[in-house]
Amino acid sequence: MRQINGYLFPEGLYFHTDHTWVREEPDGSLTIGMTDFYVQNAGDTTYIDLPEEDDEIVQGETAGKIQSSKWVGKLVSPVSGTVRLINEDLEDDFMLINRDPYGAGWIMTIDPSDWDDEQHRLMSDESALNRFVEDEVRKLEADDGS
C-alpha cells in the first residue's frame, strides 16, 4: 500500500482526478470506488445515487451523485462501459465508503467499452500520483485560507 502525503493509494489500481479508483478484475470487468483522499477530505458519506445495472456510462461524465458532510457533487465515471453490478450494501450503509474505500465500500463494477485506450488517461505510477496529491493539497489549503 502506497502512502502519499498521508493518503493511501493501493498498488495495482488506476486513479481518476475526480477521486475515484479503478481495479481490473480477472473476468475483464472493472470495479470502481472512491479514494482515501475523498474519504479524508469530504467527511462522512451521507448519500449516494448510483446508476442502474445495464446503464451506459462514459469516462469523465456524471454517473451518479455522492454527498458527504462537507461535499455535494457528481460521481464522475473514471471509465466508459456498461454497469454490471452496483454495491447494494451501500443503500443500507453509505459509511462503507468511509470505513473501507478500497474494499467493502466499492461502488460498482462495469464491463468496459474502451479500457485499452482509457486506462492511459488514468494515474497509476507513483510520480503522477505524487504530483496530483500535491496539487490537490494546495487547492485544499487555498480553500481553507491557509
C-alpha positions as CSV (number, residue, x, y, z in Angstrom):
1,M,0.0,0.0,0.0
2,R,1.5,3.3,-1.1
3,Q,1.1,6.3,1.2
4,I,1.4,9.7,-0.4
5,N,1.3,12.7,1.8
6,G,-0.8,10.8,4.3
7,Y,-3.3,9.3,1.7
8,L,-3.4,5.6,0.8
9,F,-3.2,4.5,-2.8
10,P,-3.0,0.8,-3.2
11,E,-0.7,-0.7,-5.9
12,G,-2.3,-2.1,-9.0
13,L,-5.2,0.4,-9.1
14,Y,-5.8,3.3,-11.5
15,F,-6.9,6.7,-10.2
16,H,-9.0,9.4,-11.8
17,T,-8.7,13.1,-11.0
18,D,-12.3,13.1,-9.6
19,H,-11.1,10.9,-6.7
20,T,-12.3,7.6,-8.0
21,W,-10.2,4.4,-8.4
22,V,-10.5,1.5,-10.9
23,R,-9.4,-2.1,-10.4
24,E,-9.1,-4.7,-13.2
25,E,-10.9,-7.9,-12.3
26,P,-9.8,-11.4,-13.6
27,D,-13.0,-11.7,-15.6
28,G,-12.3,-8.4,-17.5
29,S,-14.7,-6.3,-15.6
30,L,-13.6,-3.1,-13.7
31,T,-14.5,-2.2,-10.1
32,I,-14.9,1.4,-9.2
33,G,-14.8,3.2,-5.9
34,M,-13.8,6.4,-4.1
35,T,-10.3,7.1,-3.0
36,D,-8.9,7.6,0.5
37,F,-8.3,11.3,-0.5
38,Y,-12.1,11.6,-0.9
39,V,-12.7,9.9,2.4
40,Q,-10.3,12.0,4.4
41,N,-11.4,15.3,2.9
42,A,-15.1,15.0,2.2
43,G,-16.2,13.8,5.6
44,D,-18.8,11.1,6.2
45,T,-20.7,9.9,3.1
46,T,-24.4,10.7,3.7
47,Y,-26.0,9.9,0.3
48,I,-25.2,8.2,-3.0
49,D,-27.2,7.9,-6.1
50,L,-25.9,5.2,-8.3
51,P,-26.6,4.3,-11.9
52,E,-28.8,1.3,-12.7
53,E,-27.4,-2.1,-13.8
54,D,-27.1,-2.1,-17.7
55,D,-26.7,1.7,-17.8
56,E,-24.1,3.0,-20.2
57,I,-21.5,5.3,-18.5
58,V,-18.9,7.4,-20.2
59,Q,-15.4,8.3,-18.9
60,G,-15.4,11.9,-17.4
61,E,-19.1,12.2,-17.4
62,T,-21.6,12.1,-14.4
63,A,-22.6,8.5,-13.5
64,G,-24.4,9.4,-10.3
65,K,-24.3,11.7,-7.2
66,I,-22.4,11.5,-4.0
67,Q,-22.9,13.6,-0.9
68,S,-20.9,13.9,2.3
69,S,-21.0,16.0,5.4
70,K,-18.7,18.5,3.6
71,W,-19.3,18.0,-0.1
72,V,-22.1,17.5,-2.6
73,G,-21.0,16.5,-6.0
74,K,-21.2,14.4,-9.1
75,L,-19.9,10.8,-9.2
76,V,-17.8,11.1,-12.3
77,S,-17.0,7.9,-14.1
78,P,-13.3,7.1,-14.5
79,V,-14.1,4.8,-17.4
80,S,-16.7,4.0,-20.1
81,G,-18.8,0.9,-20.2
82,T,-22.0,-0.9,-19.1
83,V,-22.8,-1.1,-15.4
84,R,-22.7,-4.8,-14.5
85,L,-23.3,-4.5,-10.8
86,I,-23.8,-1.9,-8.1
87,N,-22.9,-2.3,-4.5
88,E,-26.3,-2.7,-3.0
89,D,-24.8,-2.8,0.5
90,L,-24.3,1.0,0.1
91,E,-28.1,1.5,0.1
92,D,-28.2,0.4,3.7
93,D,-24.8,1.8,4.9
94,F,-23.2,4.7,3.0
95,M,-20.4,4.7,5.5
96,L,-18.9,1.6,4.0
97,I,-17.2,4.0,1.6
98,N,-15.6,5.8,4.6
99,R,-14.7,2.7,6.5
100,D,-13.3,0.6,3.6
101,P,-13.0,2.6,0.4
102,Y,-10.8,0.1,-1.4
103,G,-12.7,-3.0,-0.1
104,A,-16.4,-3.3,1.0
105,G,-17.0,0.3,0.0
106,W,-16.7,-0.3,-3.7
107,I,-19.4,1.4,-5.8
108,M,-19.9,-0.5,-9.0
109,T,-18.5,-2.9,-11.5
110,I,-18.7,-2.3,-15.2
111,D,-17.9,-4.1,-18.5
112,P,-15.6,-1.7,-20.1
113,S,-16.1,-0.5,-23.7
114,D,-12.7,1.2,-24.3
115,W,-10.4,0.1,-21.5
116,D,-7.2,-0.2,-23.6
117,D,-7.4,3.5,-24.5
118,E,-8.9,4.9,-21.3
119,Q,-6.5,3.3,-18.8
120,H,-3.7,5.5,-20.3
121,R,-5.7,8.6,-19.2
122,L,-5.7,7.5,-15.5
123,M,-2.9,7.7,-13.0
124,S,-1.2,4.6,-11.7
125,D,2.5,5.4,-11.3
126,E,3.8,7.0,-8.1
127,S,5.2,10.1,-9.7
128,A,1.9,11.1,-11.3
129,L,0.1,10.4,-8.0
130,N,2.6,12.5,-6.1
131,R,2.1,15.5,-8.4
132,F,-1.7,15.0,-8.3
133,V,-1.9,14.8,-4.5
134,E,0.5,17.8,-4.1
135,D,-1.8,19.9,-6.4
136,E,-5.0,18.7,-4.5
137,V,-3.4,19.5,-1.1
138,R,-2.5,23.0,-2.4
139,K,-6.1,23.5,-3.5
140,L,-7.4,22.5,-0.1
141,E,-5.0,24.8,1.7
142,A,-6.1,27.7,-0.6
143,D,-9.8,26.9,0.1
144,D,-9.1,26.9,3.8
145,G,-7.2,30.2,3.6
146,S,-4.0,28.6,4.9
